[in-house]
Amino acid sequence: QENKIPAIISCLPNCLTHLKTIVSFTNVSSTQKKEAEELGVSCFSWEEFSQLGNSNCELPPKQRTAVCTIMYTSGTTGE
């Protein structure tokens, strides 16, 4: 959610060795993108992120240890 992005950005200095990209299902302001990018983290709205699949870019080599997904849920889907 948009209102969670500032909290994530404020935590970035503590997790830069692991976190490289933030994808929000809601909008990301240009200020928030700039703040994240200044710390070396890419920040996208879901729409922007999904459009990246249409670009012709080279993907980094796969490594078993390089895959990580962090998912937040408000708990509205059950326990």
C-alpha positions as CSV (number, residue, x, y, z in Angstrom):
1,Q,0.0,0.0,0.0
2,E,1.1,3.5,-0.6
3,N,1.0,4.4,3.1
4,K,3.5,1.6,3.8
5,I,6.2,2.7,1.4
6,P,7.7,5.5,3.6
7,A,8.2,3.0,6.4
8,I,10.0,0.6,4.0
9,I,12.2,3.4,2.7
10,S,13.1,4.5,6.2
11,C,14.3,0.9,6.9
12,L,16.4,0.6,3.7
13,P,19.8,1.7,5.3
14,N,19.5,-1.4,7.5
15,C,18.8,-3.9,4.7
16,L,20.7,-2.8,1.6
17,T,22.8,-5.9,1.4
18,H,19.6,-8.0,0.8
19,L,16.9,-5.7,-0.6
20,K,17.3,-4.5,-4.1
21,T,13.8,-3.9,-5.5
22,I,10.4,-2.8,-4.0
23,V,7.2,-3.5,-6.0
24,S,4.0,-2.0,-4.7
25,F,0.5,-3.0,-5.9
26,T,-0.4,0.7,-5.5
27,N,1.2,3.9,-6.9
28,V,4.7,5.0,-6.0
29,S,5.4,8.7,-6.0
30,S,8.4,10.1,-7.9
31,T,9.8,11.3,-4.5
32,Q,9.6,7.8,-3.1
33,K,11.3,6.4,-6.2
34,K,14.1,8.9,-5.9
35,E,14.6,8.2,-2.2
36,A,14.9,4.5,-2.8
37,E,17.1,4.9,-5.8
38,E,19.5,7.2,-3.9
39,L,20.0,4.2,-1.6
40,G,20.5,1.8,-4.5
41,V,17.0,0.2,-4.5
42,S,14.7,0.1,-7.4
43,C,11.0,1.0,-6.7
44,F,8.1,0.2,-9.0
45,S,4.3,0.3,-9.0
46,W,2.9,-3.1,-10.0
47,E,1.9,-1.5,-13.4
48,E,5.4,-0.3,-14.0
49,F,6.9,-3.6,-12.9
50,S,4.6,-5.7,-15.2
51,Q,5.6,-3.5,-18.1
52,L,9.3,-4.5,-17.6
53,G,8.4,-7.9,-19.0
54,N,7.7,-6.3,-22.4
55,S,11.2,-4.8,-22.6
56,N,14.1,-6.6,-24.2
57,C,16.6,-6.9,-21.4
58,E,19.2,-9.4,-20.3
59,L,18.5,-11.2,-17.1
60,P,21.2,-12.0,-14.6
61,P,22.3,-15.6,-14.3
62,K,20.2,-17.7,-12.0
63,Q,21.5,-18.9,-8.7
64,R,19.6,-21.0,-6.2
65,T,20.7,-18.7,-3.3
66,A,19.6,-15.5,-5.2
67,V,15.8,-16.1,-5.0
68,C,13.8,-14.3,-2.3
69,T,10.2,-13.2,-2.0
70,I,8.8,-11.0,0.7
71,M,5.0,-10.8,0.8
72,Y,2.9,-8.6,3.1
73,T,-0.7,-9.4,3.9
74,S,-3.0,-7.5,6.2
75,G,-4.5,-10.8,7.5
76,T,-7.8,-10.3,5.8
77,T,-7.5,-13.6,3.9
78,G,-7.6,-15.6,7.2
79,E,-5.1,-17.0,9.6
